[in-house]
Amino acid sequence: MDITSPSQVQGNYLEKSNTALSVAQPIDLDGPIVQDWTDEEERRVKRKVDLILIPVLGLAFFALQLDRGNLSSALTSTLTKDLGITTNQVNVGSQLLSAGIVLLEIPSNIILQKVGPRPWLSVQILAWGLVATFQAFITNYASYLATRLLLGLLEAGFIPGALYYLSSWYKRGETSLRVTLFFFGQMFANATSQLIAAGLLTLDGRHGLSGWQWLFLIDGLITISIAFAFILFVPPSVGDGNALFTFGRFSYFTERESHIMTNRVLLDDPQKARGKIHISGQDLLSVFKQPRVWVHVFITMLPMAAVQGLGTYTPSIIKSLGFGTVKANALSSVGIYCAIVFVAVLSYFCDLTGQRGPFALISSTWAVITYSCLRTAPITSGKWHRYGLITLANVSYASVHVINLGWISVNCITPQERSICMALVVMAANAAGIAGSQIFRTEDAPKYIRGLTTIIGLAAGGWVLIASQTVGYWIKPRNLDNSGAKSVGSEREEERDVEKL
């Protein structure tokens, strides 16, 4: 099928054909791209992809956050006492994890482009699951640092790689909600891990293991189980429903469905026909020279530094209000469950209006206001009053980051640019963890006045950047008609606003 000329694609958009595409057949690159299916058929295919793809990817993200985020619960146990370390030394481990992710984020995505998403993402999940499991047996500061660094190195590139794989199945105008659903796995893990921890920490002393050891051990084994499920059930590529567990005997999709899902995304973005892409030094340089990309990077970095700082110590802060270890972990999950609803509502209106900047601004405004209320609350306030403020402060959570990922993605022209930009923004979120890990320090406990003042400043800085980027796109929208990258299937959506996601 001819995908080199956007004008030819547009001219053939309404042509009809009775051809069908076998799952095992390669795409015919010599004929024209045609739409030979109804809107109802396309809706059914899209729903089927949603039901297969989103749960598998969301489950993998659940595993990542489970192993990355359970440290906050471990801090309410005897981790620091058993290892003979301070809170500040715990922060160094968190910084090493984030540094490991930043270090290998782009190299990991280059490998993914060479070997394909399914094999590379599968290896990553299994590898970090093994390290997460053996965290249960660390005995000193050195082993703690080593396992945190290994976790970061092995998790590097998973999020942008999974997002790239996810985007290959959908039109550009459909990705906003799917990206949000993917991040639900992370948010659900962050909330649910607190509830899991509340139960596991009660095993303290059983079979000679401390509560935090049981937490690392069980969470790690859950991740290994998820890794095998991912390997068995994730489909290899767009239109190919031959998951490993089928042993080639059947496919998720019929030939007709494979034909529709493959060609509909090519009509939307002809460059997706390239499949695996090669990222060159020139591609990297081209992206690095764009000022707007760095604004997106800092839109994620500043708010996420605040989020990660507060998130790590939320259970400890709640415990300091007078709640027990188990209850503090359970109560800390409420804000994240609320955050799931919050980001879902924002994403819905992002899709409805075709605007992304204003809704990122709403989330940032919420953060600035709630952080300020928490910072200025009188020390004489009741524990439930202060707990309510902490919960509200966690509601905005990573919503700015989620919206920002989609925002920059749709404003990319080529697959190479999109892959690099996604990696950079995710790198920014992890780089934020390096700074965020040192915001709440031992000498600042239990009021954490300096820490709370810092996160207010970070959130306010993010607000300014979001506002300036929103105005910038309104004044000078990107021309996505370059390099044959214009979406044919979503022309009306692009005319409404180029600033999708």
C-alpha positions as CSV (number, residue, x, y, z in Angstrom):
1,M,0.0,0.0,0.0
2,D,1.3,3.4,-0.9
3,I,1.9,5.4,2.3
4,T,4.5,7.8,1.0
5,S,2.1,10.4,-0.3
6,P,-0.4,12.0,2.1
7,S,-2.3,13.5,-0.8
8,Q,-2.7,10.1,-2.3
9,V,-3.8,8.6,1.0
10,Q,-6.4,11.4,1.4
11,G,-7.6,10.8,-2.2
12,N,-8.1,7.1,-1.5
13,Y,-9.6,7.5,2.0
14,L,-13.2,6.9,0.9
15,E,-12.4,4.2,-1.6
16,K,-14.0,0.8,-0.9
17,S,-12.5,-2.6,-1.2
18,N,-13.5,-6.1,-0.4
19,T,-10.0,-7.4,0.4
20,A,-9.1,-9.0,3.7
21,L,-5.8,-9.2,5.4
22,S,-4.6,-12.4,7.0
23,V,-2.8,-12.1,10.3
24,A,0.2,-14.0,9.0
25,Q,0.4,-11.9,5.8
26,P,2.7,-8.9,5.5
27,I,1.1,-5.5,4.7
28,D,1.0,-4.9,1.0
29,L,3.0,-1.8,0.4
30,D,2.3,-1.5,-3.3
31,G,-1.4,-0.8,-3.2
32,P,-3.4,2.2,-2.0
33,I,-4.7,2.5,1.6
34,V,-8.5,2.2,1.5
35,Q,-11.2,2.2,4.1
36,D,-13.4,-0.8,3.4
37,W,-15.1,-1.0,6.8
38,T,-17.9,0.7,8.6
39,D,-17.7,3.0,11.6
40,E,-19.4,0.3,13.7
41,E,-16.9,-2.3,12.7
42,E,-14.1,0.0,13.7
43,R,-15.7,0.7,17.1
44,R,-16.0,-3.0,17.8
45,V,-12.3,-3.6,16.9
46,K,-11.2,-0.7,19.0
47,R,-13.2,-2.1,22.0
48,K,-11.6,-5.5,21.5
49,V,-8.1,-4.0,21.5
50,D,-9.0,-2.0,24.6
51,L,-10.1,-5.2,26.5
52,I,-7.0,-7.1,25.5
53,L,-4.2,-4.5,25.6
54,I,-5.0,-2.1,28.4
55,P,-5.4,-4.8,31.2
56,V,-2.1,-6.5,30.2
57,L,-0.1,-3.2,30.1
58,G,-1.8,-1.8,33.1
59,L,-1.0,-5.0,35.1
60,A,2.7,-4.6,34.1
61,F,2.7,-1.0,35.3
62,F,1.1,-2.1,38.5
63,A,4.1,-4.4,39.0
64,L,6.5,-1.6,38.4
65,Q,4.9,0.8,40.9
66,L,4.4,-2.0,43.4
67,D,8.2,-2.7,43.6
68,R,9.2,1.0,43.3
69,G,6.7,2.4,45.8
70,N,6.6,-0.1,48.6
71,L,9.6,1.7,50.3
72,S,7.2,4.3,51.7
73,S,5.4,1.5,53.6
74,A,8.7,-0.2,54.6
75,L,9.7,3.0,56.3
76,T,6.8,2.6,58.8
77,S,8.2,-0.8,59.8
78,T,11.7,-1.5,61.2
79,L,13.7,-1.0,58.0
80,T,15.9,1.8,59.2
81,K,16.5,0.1,62.6
82,D,17.3,-3.3,61.1
83,L,19.7,-1.9,58.5
84,G,21.2,0.6,60.9
85,I,20.5,3.6,58.6
86,T,18.8,7.0,58.8
87,T,16.0,8.5,56.8
88,N,18.6,10.6,54.9
89,Q,20.4,7.4,53.8
90,V,17.1,5.9,52.7
91,N,16.7,9.0,50.5
92,V,20.1,8.2,48.8
93,G,18.8,4.8,47.8
94,S,15.7,6.4,46.3
95,Q,18.0,8.8,44.4
96,L,20.0,5.9,43.0
97,L,16.9,4.2,41.8
98,S,15.9,7.3,39.9
99,A,19.4,7.9,38.6
100,G,19.5,4.3,37.2
101,I,16.3,4.9,35.3
102,V,17.5,8.2,33.9
103,L,20.9,6.7,32.9
104,L,19.4,3.9,30.8
105,E,16.0,5.4,29.7
106,I,17.0,6.2,26.1
107,P,19.4,3.2,25.6
108,S,16.6,0.9,26.7
109,N,14.2,2.4,24.1
110,I,16.8,2.0,21.4
111,I,17.1,-1.7,22.2
112,L,13.3,-1.9,22.2
113,Q,13.2,-0.6,18.7
114,K,15.7,-3.2,17.6
115,V,14.3,-6.3,19.3
116,G,10.6,-5.4,19.5
117,P,8.3,-4.5,22.5
118,R,7.1,-7.9,23.6
119,P,10.5,-9.6,24.2
120,W,12.2,-6.5,25.7
121,L,9.4,-5.5,28.0
122,S,9.0,-9.1,29.1
123,V,12.6,-9.4,30.1
124,Q,12.5,-6.2,32.0
125,I,9.5,-7.1,34.1
126,L,11.0,-10.5,35.0
127,A,14.4,-9.1,35.8
128,W,13.3,-6.3,38.1
129,G,10.8,-8.7,39.8
130,L,13.8,-11.0,40.8
131,V,15.7,-8.1,42.2
132,A,12.6,-6.8,44.1
133,T,12.1,-10.3,45.6
134,F,15.7,-10.6,46.9
135,Q,15.4,-7.1,48.5
136,A,13.8,-9.0,51.3
137,F,17.3,-10.4,52.3
138,I,19.4,-7.2,52.4
139,T,21.3,-6.8,55.6
140,N,23.1,-3.5,55.5
141,Y,23.4,-0.1,53.8
142,A,25.5,-1.3,50.9
143,S,23.1,-4.1,49.9
144,Y,20.2,-1.6,50.2
145,L,21.9,0.8,47.8
146,A,22.9,-2.0,45.4
147,T,19.3,-3.3,45.1
148,R,17.8,0.1,44.6
149,L,20.3,0.9,41.9
150,L,19.7,-2.4,40.1
151,L,15.9,-1.8,40.3
152,G,16.3,1.6,38.6
153,L,18.6,0.2,35.8
154,L,16.2,-2.7,35.1
155,E,13.1,-0.6,35.1
156,A,14.6,2.0,32.8
157,G,12.7,2.6,29.6
158,F,9.7,0.5,30.5
159,I,7.2,3.3,30.7
160,P,8.1,5.1,27.4
161,G,8.5,1.7,25.7
162,A,5.1,0.6,26.8
163,L,3.6,3.9,25.8
164,Y,5.2,3.7,22.3
165,Y,3.8,0.1,21.9
166,L,0.4,1.3,23.1
167,S,0.3,4.3,20.7
168,S,1.1,2.0,17.7
169,W,-2.4,0.4,18.1
170,Y,-4.4,3.6,18.1
171,K,-5.1,6.8,16.2
172,R,-3.5,9.9,17.6
173,G,-6.9,11.3,18.7
174,E,-7.6,8.1,20.6
175,T,-4.5,7.9,22.8
176,S,-5.4,10.3,25.6
177,L,-7.8,8.1,27.4
178,R,-5.7,5.0,26.8
179,V,-2.6,6.7,28.3
180,T,-4.7,7.6,31.3
181,L,-6.0,4.0,31.6
182,F,-2.4,2.8,31.4
183,F,-1.4,5.1,34.2
184,F,-4.3,3.8,36.3
185,G,-2.1,0.7,36.8
186,Q,0.5,2.8,38.4
187,M,-1.9,4.8,40.5
188,F,-3.9,1.7,41.5
189,A,-0.7,0.0,42.6
190,N,0.4,3.1,44.6
191,A,-2.9,3.0,46.5
192,T,-3.4,-0.7,46.7
193,S,0.2,-1.3,47.8
194,Q,-0.6,0.6,50.9
195,L,-3.4,-1.7,51.7
196,I,-1.3,-4.8,50.9
197,A,1.4,-3.4,53.2
198,A,-1.1,-2.9,56.0
199,G,-1.7,-6.6,56.0
200,L,1.8,-7.8,55.3
201,L,3.4,-5.7,58.0
202,T,1.3,-7.6,60.6
203,L,3.5,-10.6,59.7
204,D,6.4,-9.0,61.5
205,G,8.4,-11.6,63.4
206,R,6.9,-14.6,61.5
207,H,9.5,-17.2,60.5
208,G,12.3,-14.8,61.6
209,L,11.4,-12.1,59.0
210,S,10.5,-8.5,59.8
211,G,7.4,-6.8,58.4
212,W,9.4,-5.0,55.7
213,Q,11.0,-8.2,54.6
214,W,7.6,-9.9,54.1
215,L,6.5,-6.8,52.2
216,F,9.5,-6.9,49.7
217,L,9.2,-10.7,49.4
218,I,5.5,-10.9,48.6
219,D,5.5,-7.9,46.3
220,G,8.4,-9.3,44.4
221,L,6.7,-12.6,43.9
222,I,3.6,-10.9,42.7
223,T,5.7,-9.1,40.1
224,I,7.3,-12.3,38.9
225,S,3.8,-13.8,38.5
226,I,2.8,-10.7,36.5
227,A,5.9,-11.1,34.3
228,F,4.9,-14.6,33.2
229,A,1.3,-13.4,32.6
230,F,2.6,-10.6,30.4
231,I,4.9,-12.9,28.4
232,L,2.0,-15.3,27.8
233,F,-0.8,-12.8,27.0
234,V,0.6,-9.7,25.4
235,P,0.0,-9.6,21.5
236,P,3.2,-9.2,19.5
237,S,2.3,-6.2,17.3
238,V,-0.6,-4.3,15.7
239,G,-3.0,-6.8,14.0
240,D,-1.1,-9.8,15.2
241,G,-3.2,-11.6,17.8
242,N,-1.0,-14.7,18.2
243,A,-0.1,-14.4,21.8
244,L,2.4,-16.9,23.2
245,F,-0.2,-18.9,25.1
246,T,-2.0,-19.7,21.9
247,F,0.9,-21.7,20.5
248,G,-0.2,-20.5,17.1
249,R,-3.5,-22.4,17.2
250,F,-5.7,-19.4,17.3
251,S,-5.6,-15.6,17.3
252,Y,-7.2,-12.9,19.4
253,F,-8.4,-11.4,16.1
254,T,-10.1,-12.6,13.0
255,E,-8.5,-11.7,9.6
256,R,-11.1,-9.0,9.1
257,E,-10.4,-7.4,12.5
258,S,-6.6,-7.5,11.8
259,H,-7.1,-5.8,8.5
260,I,-9.2,-3.1,10.1
261,M,-6.9,-2.4,13.1
262,T,-3.8,-2.3,10.9
263,N,-5.1,0.0,8.2
264,R,-7.1,2.4,10.3
265,V,-3.9,3.5,12.2
266,L,-2.0,3.8,8.9
267,L,-4.7,6.1,7.5
268,D,-4.3,8.2,10.6
269,D,-0.5,8.2,10.6
270,P,1.2,6.7,7.5
271,Q,4.6,6.7,9.1
272,K,3.5,3.9,11.4
273,A,3.9,1.5,8.4
274,R,7.6,1.6,9.2
275,G,7.2,-0.7,12.1
276,K,10.5,-0.8,14.0
277,I,12.2,2.5,13.6
278,H,15.9,3.5,13.7
279,I,16.9,6.3,16.0
280,S,20.0,8.1,14.8
281,G,22.2,10.7,16.4
282,Q,20.7,13.2,14.1
283,D,17.2,12.4,15.5
284,L,18.4,12.9,19.0
285,L,20.1,16.2,18.1
286,S,16.9,17.4,16.3
287,V,14.8,16.8,19.4
288,F,17.3,18.3,21.8
289,K,17.4,21.6,19.8
290,Q,13.7,22.2,20.2
291,P,13.0,24.6,23.2
292,R,9.3,23.5,23.5
293,V,10.5,19.9,24.3
294,W,12.5,21.2,27.3
295,V,9.5,23.1,28.5
296,H,7.6,19.8,28.5
297,V,10.4,18.2,30.3
298,F,10.3,20.7,33.1
299,I,6.5,20.7,33.2
300,T,6.9,17.1,34.4
301,M,10.1,17.5,36.4
302,L,9.0,20.3,38.8
303,P,5.5,19.0,39.9
304,M,6.8,15.3,40.0
305,A,9.6,16.3,42.4
306,A,6.9,17.6,44.7
307,V,4.7,14.5,44.2
308,Q,7.5,12.0,44.8
309,G,8.8,13.9,47.9
310,L,5.4,14.0,49.5
311,G,4.3,10.5,48.3
312,T,7.3,8.8,49.8
313,Y,6.7,10.2,53.3
314,T,2.9,10.3,53.3
315,P,2.5,7.1,55.4
316,S,5.2,8.3,57.8
317,I,3.6,11.8,58.2
318,I,0.2,10.2,58.8
319,K,1.8,7.9,61.4
320,S,3.3,10.9,63.1
321,L,-0.2,12.3,63.6
322,G,-0.9,9.5,66.1
323,F,-2.1,6.6,63.9
324,G,-0.7,3.1,64.2
325,T,1.5,1.6,61.5
326,V,-1.2,-0.5,59.8
327,K,-3.8,2.2,60.0
328,A,-1.4,4.8,58.6
329,N,-0.7,2.7,55.5
330,A,-4.3,2.0,55.0
331,L,-5.3,5.7,55.3
332,S,-2.5,6.8,52.9
333,S,-4.2,4.9,50.1
334,V,-7.3,7.1,50.1
335,G,-5.7,10.1,48.4
336,I,-4.4,8.0,45.5
337,Y,-7.8,6.4,44.9
338,C,-9.2,9.9,44.7
339,A,-6.4,10.8,42.3
340,I,-7.6,8.0,39.9
341,V,-11.0,9.6,39.7
342,F,-9.5,13.1,39.4
343,V,-7.2,12.2,36.4
344,A,-10.0,10.3,34.7
345,V,-12.3,13.3,34.8
346,L,-9.5,15.6,33.5
347,S,-8.7,13.1,30.7
348,Y,-12.3,12.9,29.7
349,F,-12.6,16.6,29.3
350,C,-9.2,16.7,27.5
351,D,-10.7,14.3,24.9
352,L,-14.0,16.1,24.8
353,T,-12.5,19.6,24.1
354,G,-9.3,18.7,22.3
355,Q,-7.3,20.8,24.8
356,R,-4.6,19.6,27.2
357,G,-2.9,22.7,28.6
358,P,-5.9,24.1,30.5
359,F,-6.5,20.8,32.3
360,A,-2.9,20.4,33.2
361,L,-3.3,23.9,34.6
362,I,-6.3,22.9,36.7
363,S,-4.3,20.0,38.2
364,S,-1.3,22.3,39.0
365,T,-3.6,24.9,40.6
366,W,-5.1,22.2,42.9
367,A,-1.6,21.2,43.9
368,V,-0.5,24.7,44.8
369,I,-3.6,25.4,46.8
370,T,-3.7,22.1,48.8
371,Y,0.1,22.2,49.5
372,S,-0.3,25.7,50.8
373,C,-3.2,24.7,53.1
374,L,-1.2,21.8,54.4
375,R,1.8,24.0,55.1
376,T,-0.1,26.7,56.9
377,A,-2.4,24.4,58.9
378,P,-2.0,25.2,62.7
379,I,-0.1,22.6,64.6
380,T,-3.0,22.5,67.1
381,S,-5.3,21.2,64.4
382,G,-6.8,17.8,65.1
383,K,-5.2,14.7,63.5
384,W,-8.2,14.1,61.3
385,H,-8.1,17.7,60.0
386,R,-4.5,17.3,59.1
387,Y,-5.0,13.9,57.6
388,G,-7.8,15.4,55.4
389,L,-5.4,18.0,54.1
390,I,-2.7,15.4,53.4
391,T,-5.3,13.4,51.4
392,L,-6.4,16.4,49.4
393,A,-2.8,17.3,48.7
394,N,-2.3,13.8,47.1
395,V,-5.4,14.0,44.9
396,S,-3.5,15.8,42.1
397,Y,-0.8,13.2,42.3
398,A,0.8,12.6,38.8
399,S,-2.1,14.0,36.7
400,V,0.1,16.8,35.3
401,H,2.6,14.2,34.2
402,V,0.0,12.0,32.6
403,I,-1.5,14.9,30.6
404,N,1.9,16.2,29.7
405,L,2.9,12.8,28.1
406,G,0.0,12.9,25.8
407,W,0.4,16.6,25.2
408,I,3.9,16.3,23.8
409,S,3.2,13.0,22.0
410,V,0.6,14.5,19.7
411,N,2.8,17.4,18.9
412,C,5.5,15.2,17.5
413,I,5.9,14.8,13.8
414,T,7.8,11.5,13.3
415,P,7.9,8.2,15.2
416,Q,11.5,8.9,16.1
417,E,10.7,12.3,17.6
418,R,7.7,10.8,19.5
419,S,9.8,7.9,21.0
420,I,12.6,10.3,22.1
421,C,10.3,12.9,23.5
422,M,8.3,10.3,25.5
423,A,11.6,8.9,26.9
424,L,12.8,12.4,27.8
425,V,9.6,13.2,29.7
426,V,9.6,9.9,31.6
427,M,13.3,10.6,32.3
428,A,12.3,13.9,33.7
429,A,9.8,12.2,36.1
430,N,12.5,10.0,37.4
431,A,15.1,12.8,37.6
432,A,12.5,14.5,39.7
433,G,12.7,11.5,42.0
434,I,16.4,12.3,42.6
435,A,15.6,15.8,43.9
436,G,12.3,14.8,45.5
437,S,13.9,12.1,47.6
438,Q,15.8,14.8,49.6
439,I,12.9,17.2,50.2
440,F,11.7,15.6,53.4
441,R,14.7,15.1,55.7
442,T,15.2,13.7,59.2
443,E,16.0,17.0,60.8
444,D,12.8,18.5,59.4
445,A,10.5,15.9,61.1
446,P,7.7,15.7,62.2
447,K,6.3,19.0,60.9
448,Y,8.4,19.1,57.7
449,I,8.0,22.8,57.3
450,R,10.9,23.2,54.9
451,G,9.8,20.2,52.9
452,L,6.2,21.5,52.5
453,T,7.5,25.0,51.6
454,T,9.7,23.4,48.9
455,I,6.9,21.5,47.2
456,I,4.8,24.6,47.1
457,G,7.6,26.4,45.2
458,L,8.0,23.4,42.8
459,A,4.3,23.2,42.1
460,A,4.1,27.0,41.5
461,G,7.0,26.7,39.1
462,G,5.2,24.0,37.2
463,W,2.1,26.2,37.0
464,V,4.0,29.0,35.3
465,L,5.5,26.6,32.7
466,I,2.2,25.0,31.9
467,A,0.6,28.4,31.4
468,S,3.4,29.6,29.2
469,Q,3.4,26.4,27.1
470,T,-0.4,26.6,26.7
471,V,-0.2,30.2,25.4
472,G,2.7,29.3,23.2
473,Y,0.8,26.5,21.4
474,W,-2.3,28.8,21.0
475,I,-0.1,31.5,19.4
476,K,2.0,29.2,17.3
477,P,0.6,25.7,16.9
478,R,2.9,23.0,15.4
479,N,2.6,22.1,11.8
480,L,2.0,18.4,11.8
481,D,1.7,18.3,8.0
482,N,5.4,17.8,7.6
483,S,7.1,14.6,6.6
484,G,3.8,13.0,5.6
485,A,2.8,12.7,9.2
486,K,-0.6,14.4,8.9
487,S,-3.5,12.3,10.1
488,V,-6.0,11.6,7.4
489,G,-8.5,9.7,9.5
490,S,-8.5,12.4,12.2
491,E,-8.4,15.6,10.0
492,R,-11.5,17.1,11.7
493,E,-9.9,16.6,15.1
494,E,-6.7,18.2,14.1
495,E,-8.6,21.2,12.6
496,R,-10.3,21.7,16.0
497,D,-7.0,21.8,17.8
498,V,-3.5,20.5,17.2
499,E,-2.9,20.6,20.9
500,K,-4.4,17.1,21.5
501,L,-3.5,15.0,24.5
